[in-house]
């Protein structure tokens, strides 16, 4: 059992707030490996990294060339495989 008496009420409150904030407000709608596309159309892309600021890194092919880019998650939609 943790030694809760080592924390004062203020510390517990801050830690609780940060955990709740991360779980509810910074959760991404995408995970690594998801197939996505810009809502305005474009190539199918694969999510290769998810950042905590709602941005994701994607990779895709243009012919035989590998391209990559970072997009805000609000401009992307999941697509079927």
Phi, psi and omega in degrees: 000132180296154176274080184295336180293347178286341180257138173275169184300325179295317179296316179298320180296315180296314180299316179299315180299315181296320178295316179295317179301313181297317182294319188262328187254342182248005178292134181272150176279352182239155174233161179302132180100347177295143173268129183225169177210150174300142179300335180270010179098189182118185183288156172286135184233157177250133176289124180248346177200145178240124181261161183282353182259026179074010176259151177230154175256133182235156173229150178201167178257140170237096190070238177259004183262134177274128178245161176210160179191164177247136183224149171289140185297337180290343181264003183247155173227148176287146177234158178288152179286000000 
